[in-house]
Structures are given as structure tokens and as C-alpha cells.
Amino acid sequence: MLNTAMIEFNREVDASGLHCPLPLLRLKKALMEMMSGDVVKVIATDPAAHLDFGVYTDQAGHQIIKFVKQSNAQIFYIKKK
């Protein structure tokens, strides 16, 4: 398992147990309320979340700075453009 303790973030979104499109909608809502350069940590259990988040961040210009896949969850650190 990768160590994520050193990554600083401004907001955390726990989307555990939610299915598409809810994790993505929670991410979008959080980013709308954040300032440029802020980092959001998202915890998702939906196995397709990495696909949704990847496409969205590419299109919107945000940056996934770290992605950790665990046995029961995926953790994303996303920097707002």
C-alpha cells in the first residue's frame, strides 16, 4: 500500500458506497466550492470511478496528483485548476 499521509489536501469527499454518477457529482460539487490550486481527497468504492474521474479531470483541466487503489476502495487526490 502506498503512503498517502504526506499529501496535504483542503477537503475530503467520502463517496464510499455510492455508484456512478454520484461519486463524480460529489467531486464536481466540491471543486466548485474550492479555490484554484486546492486539493480534494476523494474516497470511492465504485470500481469505475477512476474512469469517470480521469475523463472529467482531463476535460476540465484539473489534475489527479495521486491515485491509490486499495482492495476495497480507490483514493484520489485531485488539484483544482
Backbone as a ProteinNet text record, in pm:
[ID]
protein_1_A
[PRIMARY]
MLNTAMIEFNREVDASGLHCPLPLLRLKKALMEMMSGDVVKVIATDPAAHLDFGVYTDQAGHQIIKFVKQSNAQIFYIKKK
[TERTIARY]
83.6	0	87.8	48.8	125.7	93.2	191.2	172	111.3	-7.1	-72.5	-73.8	-7.5	-10	58.5	149.4	226.1	155.9	47.3	-21.7	-117.4	-99	-187.3	-307.6	-425	-546.5	-633.5	-718.3	-803.3	-941.8	-985.1	-1119.5	-1119.5	-1207.5	-1221.9	-1366	-1382.3	-1514	-1516.3	-1605.5	-1619.5	-1738.7	-1710.6	-1815.3	-1825.9	-1784.8	-1791.3	-1936	-1956.4	-2089.4	-2177.2	-2131.1	-2209	-2169.5	-2266.9	-2242	-2255.1	-2195.4	-2197.8	-2340.6	-2359.3	-2263.3	-2238.4	-2287.2	-2279.8	-2138	-2037.6	-1903	-1853.6	-1879.4	-1837.9	-1913	-2040.9	-2118.7	-2069	-2032.2	-1977.1	-1843.6	-1761.1	-1633.5	-1656.7	-1745.4	-1772.9	-1822.2	-1911.9	-1966.3	-1854.3	-1767.7	-1657.1	-1564.7	-1530.8	-1440.2	-1500.1	-1631	-1696.5	-1682.4	-1670	-1661.1	-1516.9	-1420.3	-1279.6	-1211	-1093.2	-1013.3	-912.2	-866.3	-766.1	-640.6	-588.6	-469.7	-501.1	-627.2	-666.7	-669.6	-656.4	-655.8	-771.5	-844.3	-952.6	-911.9	-937.7	-916.6	-1053.6	-1064	-1190.7	-1170.3	-1258.6	-1259.1	-1381.2	-1359.7	-1468.9	-1456.3	-1570.5	-1571.9	-1627.1	-1682.3	-1732.4	-1612.9	-1610	-1493.7	-1467.9	-1567.1	-1548.8	-1511.2	-1494.9	-1466.6	-1340.6	-1237.6	-1113.1	-1134.9	-1225.4	-1254.9	-1327.7	-1432.1	-1510	-1423.3	-1344.7	-1260.9	-1152.9	-1096.1	-992.4	-1043.6	-1157.9	-1216.4	-1254	-1318.3	-1362.2	-1244	-1140.9	-1027.9	-954.7	-944	-882.3	-961.3	-1092.1	-1176.1	-1182.8	-1183.9	-1199.9	-1066.6	-955.1	-824.2	-771.5	-840.9	-791.5	-685.4	-614.7	-503.7	-517.2	-516.1	-508.8	-362	-331.2	-190.6	-148.9	-247.4	-216.1	-341.9	-324.5	-433.4	-384.1	-457.7	-420.4	-536.3	-508.6	-611.7	-587.7	-687.1	-680.7	-778.8	-778.7	-865.6	-1013.6	-1049.4	-1191	-1226	-1129.2	-1156.9	-1049.7	-1082.3	-986.7	-977.2	-856	-835.5	-769.6	-831.3	-783.2	-745.8	-637.6	-602.4	-605.2	-696.8	-719.6	-699	-612.7	-582.2	-668.9	-738	-823.4	-737.6	-778.5	-701.7	-717.5
-118.8	0	124.7	223.1	346.4	437.9	512.4	604.4	734.6	766.7	890.5	992.3	962.1	1051	1184.6	1190	1311.1	1409.1	1367.3	1454.7	1545.8	1675.5	1771.6	1796.6	1807.9	1834.9	1933	2003.1	2106.1	2056.1	1950.2	1899	1749.1	1679	1535.2	1504	1419	1373.5	1222	1172.8	1027.9	982.1	922.1	872.3	720.1	665	520.2	473.6	363.3	305.4	368.5	473.9	540.2	486.2	479	430	544	523.2	619.9	668.8	796.3	906.5	982.1	930.5	1007.4	1044.1	954.7	998.3	1117.2	1113.2	1222.7	1351.2	1341.7	1460.9	1520.3	1435.9	1485.5	1555.8	1499.7	1562.9	1699.3	1706.4	1833.1	1939.3	1900.3	1994.8	2047.7	1958.9	2000.3	2097.1	2065.7	2151.3	2289.9	2297.2	2426.4	2518.2	2458.9	2535	2562.8	2517.4	2530.6	2636.8	2677.9	2777.2	2706	2775.6	2723.2	2682.9	2565.4	2516.2	2429.9	2432.7	2348	2202.1	2112.7	1969.4	1904.8	1819.2	1742.7	1595.9	1531.1	1387	1322.3	1225.5	1156	1007.1	950.9	807.4	750	653.2	594.2	442.3	375.8	229.8	182.7	272.8	238.2	199.3	76.5	33.2	114.4	185.9	266.4	411	447.1	586.8	638.9	556.2	603.9	643.7	575	611.1	744.9	759.2	883.6	1002	985.7	1095.4	1130.8	1029.2	1054.6	1137.3	1098.3	1172.3	1313.8	1325.7	1456.8	1550.7	1503.6	1591.7	1632.5	1542.3	1577	1686.5	1671.9	1768.2	1902.9	1900.4	2023.5	2092	2021.4	2080.9	2062.6	1985.3	1955.9	1846	1821.1	1725.2	1621.9	1494.4	1387.9	1378.3	1419.9	1420.1	1287.2	1210.1	1076.8	992.4	866.3	769.2	643.9	598.6	478.9	380.4	262.5	158.9	60.5	49.7	-47.9	-160.2	-263.5	-378	-340.5	-245.6	-211.9	-68.2	9.1	150	205.8	320.1	396.9	534.8	586.1	717.6	806.9	922.9	1018.9	1147.9	1209.4	1345.6	1427.8	1523	1599.2	1746.7	1808.7	1950.8	2031	2131	2216.1	2307.4	2326.5	2413.5	2557.8
0	0	0	-77.2	-86.2	31.7	75.2	186.6	135	181.5	140.7	253.8	363.4	479	450.9	354.3	330.1	234.9	174.2	79.5	155.1	136.6	201.1	111.5	174.8	99.4	176.6	104.2	162.9	198.4	131.1	151.5	125.3	195.1	174.4	137.4	37.7	-5.9	8	92	108.7	25.7	-87.1	-175.8	-166.5	-54.1	-33.6	-40	-109.9	-119.9	-227	-290.2	-394.6	-531.9	-619.9	-755.3	-855.2	-971.8	-1080.3	-1105.6	-1118.3	-1131.4	-1000.8	-887.1	-762.7	-717.3	-724.3	-685	-768.6	-899.3	-986.6	-951.7	-925.2	-888.1	-757.1	-661.5	-534	-556.9	-645.4	-678.8	-742.5	-841	-909.5	-811.9	-721	-622.5	-532.7	-486.9	-401.2	-474.7	-598	-675.4	-699.7	-718.1	-740	-618.3	-501.8	-377.5	-335	-414.4	-378.2	-462.5	-417	-488.5	-578.4	-679.8	-770.4	-691.8	-720.2	-651.5	-530.7	-483.2	-370.3	-413.7	-315.9	-341.8	-266	-336.1	-274.6	-271.9	-159.1	-145.7	-160.9	-251.6	-274.1	-248.2	-166.6	-140.7	-211.6	-299	-375.8	-376.7	-370.7	-380.3	-514	-593.5	-727.1	-814	-866.9	-944.6	-1070.8	-1120.7	-1242.4	-1212.9	-1086.5	-1050.6	-1118.3	-1130	-1191.9	-1337.8	-1406.4	-1545.8	-1552	-1469.1	-1466.4	-1426.5	-1320.7	-1271.8	-1373.2	-1439.9	-1539.7	-1655.8	-1710.1	-1822.7	-1778.7	-1663	-1616.2	-1592.2	-1523.4	-1493.4	-1621.2	-1716.5	-1845	-1915.8	-1919.5	-1989.3	-1917.6	-1784.8	-1707.2	-1676.3	-1695.8	-1672.3	-1530.9	-1448.6	-1313.7	-1323.9	-1214.3	-1219.4	-1108.5	-1146.5	-1046.4	-1006.4	-884.7	-843.1	-780.4	-733.6	-681.8	-686.8	-721.2	-725.1	-655.6	-554.8	-480.2	-488.3	-539.1	-545.6	-432.5	-346.1	-237.2	-268.1	-186.8	-214.8	-209.1	-123.8	-107	-145.9	-190	-222.9	-314.9	-372.7	-452.4	-387.5	-376.7	-317.9	-422.2	-443.3	-541.9	-471.9	-516.4	-474.5	-602.1	-607.4	-729.4	-701	-782.4	-768.7	-865.6	-810.1	-894.1	-978.1	-1104.6	-1194.1	-1153
[MASK]
+++++++++++++++++++++++++++++++++++++++++++++++++++++++++++++++++++++++++++++++++

